[in-house]
Amino acid sequence: MDTLAPTATSATADRAALRDLYEDYAACLDAEDFAAFPHFFTEDALYQVISRENHDAGLRHAPIYCSSRAMIVDRLMALKEAALYQPRSLRHFISGVRITGGEGAELRAQANFLIVESLLEQDPQVLMVGRYLDRIVRTTEGLRFAERSCVYDNYRIRTTLVIPV
């Protein structure tokens, strides 16, 4: 009985920390706090937004593909400095957060996402729906994404994919 208590407590703490990570991530994107966004990732992180079809077929083609935090920073810099797009508000809704595996300092997790986009003088519309497939590591700064695959179920991307998912 004594050996189960620490495991149960640890699993509960991991689930709570994971939910906090996902909620903080969504709040960061909804607030368009792009300066804080890269800090959710490890230096050598893989971040991609990929269609379900490509993901399931093992293809690497993705509308957003970054193989390091530096590439994420570069993409955000281009977004801030060079890209012009219509002002919008996004709301990320995350559900079904669960740990699917892992050992030691690493967790595997997944969750569902729904992103609603509001443009000026238009009704809100679903921008994207899908699931996050993640490999997360414990660092001295807290949980960080070592791999984040945003696998979207949309038949097509309705508008230009500008802001991270």
Sequence and secondary structure as in RCSB ss.txt:
>XXXX:A:sequence
MDTLAPTATSATADRAALRDLYEDYAACLDAEDFAAFPHFFTEDALYQVISRENHDAGLRHAPIYCSSRAMIVDR
LMALKEAALYQPRSLRHFISGVRITGGEGAELRAQANFLIVESLLEQDPQVLMVGRYLDRIVRTTEGLRFAERSC
VYDNYRIRTTLVIPV
>XXXX:A:secstr
 TTHHHHHHHHHHHHHHHHHHHHHHHHHHHTT TTTGGGGEEEEEEEEEEEHHHHHTT    SEEESSHHHHHHH
HHHHHHT     EEEEEEEEEEEEEE  TTEEEEEEEEEEEEEETTS  EEEEEEEEEEEEEEETTEEEEEEEEE
EE  SS SS   S  
